[in-house]
Amino acid sequence: MGGPLVVSQYFEQECTVGCWSLSRPAVFFIGKQDGSVEVWDLLKNSSEPLQLHAHISNTKITCMKPWAVSAKQHFLAVADDLGVLRVFEIPKTLYVPSRHESLSIKKYFELETENLKDYLRRKEIWTKQKKEVEELKKMDLKQ
């Protein structure tokens, strides 16, 4: 199935780049057209970012790369359209996974996949019903 991983009203600005946390399967980072960076944790909230760092740059974010210097020190490198590189230390809460995080995020994706399949099935039924109603209306108009 194609399509976005997350759909949210918070995506008013175009998402230009993204990357997953190296150690937390539920956490990812999004760089945006307006120079901001969002931090998402799907297990805490899947409809809005956990953190928003506005105006990191005056131009769009073009590259993001997480890296772990050690088990206790993680960073996120963020580059913009002008080639300026900024490096941020990632807080411990964003790189230390919870006890069952891998299992929880796997269940999350399975549930969301089933929800999407169900929605697509219902959409197909609604489209078919709408088409049938339109056909009936056309037949009534001809009589």
N, C-alpha and C positions, 0 to 999 in steps of 0.2 A: 504494500500500500504506500502510495506516495503522499506528499503533503507535509504541512508543517508539524513539528513536534508539539508546539504550544501555540495556541491562538489566544490573544488577549487584547483588551482595549489599551493596554500599555504599549502596544506596538504602533503608536501614532507616528513615530519616526522609523524610517527604514532600518532594519537590522542589517549591518554590513559585514559582520564577522562574529563567530562564536567558537567556543571551545568547552570541552568537558573538564571537570576537575580530574586531576590525576589519581586521586585517592577516594573521592566520594562519588559513587555512581548516580546520586540524585542531584548533584550540583553542577551547574554550568554557568558560563559567563557570556554575555551578549554585548558586542560593541555596536554603536548606533551612528546613524548619519549625523546627528547633532553633537557628536563628540562625547556622549555619555556612555557609561558602562553599567549594565545591570547584572546582578547576581541572583540566580534562581536556585531554589531548593524545592524540587518537586514533591518531596515528602512533607514539607511544611505548608506550601501553598502552590498550587499549579495555575492559578489565575492572575497572580501578580508577583513581581520580583521581591525577593527577600530584602535586597538592598538596591538602591539607585545612587550612582555616583555621577551627578550631573556636571557637565562642563569640565570634564577632564582635559578636553581639547576644544579648540574653536572650529576644528574641521573633523570630518568623519574618521571614525576608528577603522583602520584597515587591516590590523593584524593583532592577534592576542595569542600569547603562548604561556601556559603555566609550566613551572618547573619546581622540582623539589631539590633543595640544596642538601637537606638532611631530613630525617624523619620528623624533626621538630621545626623545620623552617621551609616554608613554601612561598613562592612568589608568582606574580602574574605580570608579564611584560605586555605593555599596550603601546602600539605604534599608531600614529595618525597619518593622514593624507600628506602632510608636510615632511614626513620622515622623522618626526620627533618621537623618541622612545621614552616611555615612563615605566618605572618598575615599582610595583606595589607589593607589600608583604601581605600574604593571605592570612587572615585570623585563624587560629587553631580550630574554632568551631566550623570553619569551612573546609578543613582538610582532614579532620579526624572523623572517620565514619562511625555511625552508631552501630550497635552490636549486630543487628540484623538488617543493615541497610541494603545489602545486595539482594537479599530475598524480598524485602519490602518494595524495592524499585522494580524488581522483576514482576511481582504481583501487580504493581501499579500499571506497568506497560501492558500486561495481559488484560487487565480490566479495561483500560482505555482502548485497546485493540478490539475487544468485544463490543464496547460501547459504540465505536466507530462503525463496525460491521452492522450492528443493530440499526444505527441511524441510517446507513446507506440502504439497508433493506426497506426500512420505513419510507425513505425518500422515494425509492423505486415504486412502492405501492401508491404513495400519494400522487406521483407523476402519472401513473397508470389510471388512477381514479379520476384525476383532473382531466385527462384525455377523454375518458369515457363520458364524463359530464359534458364536455365540450361537444362531443359527437352527438349526444342526446339533444343538446340545445340546437345544433344544426338541423337535426331531424325534425324537431318541433317547429322550427322556422320554416321549413320546406312544406309543412302541412298546412 
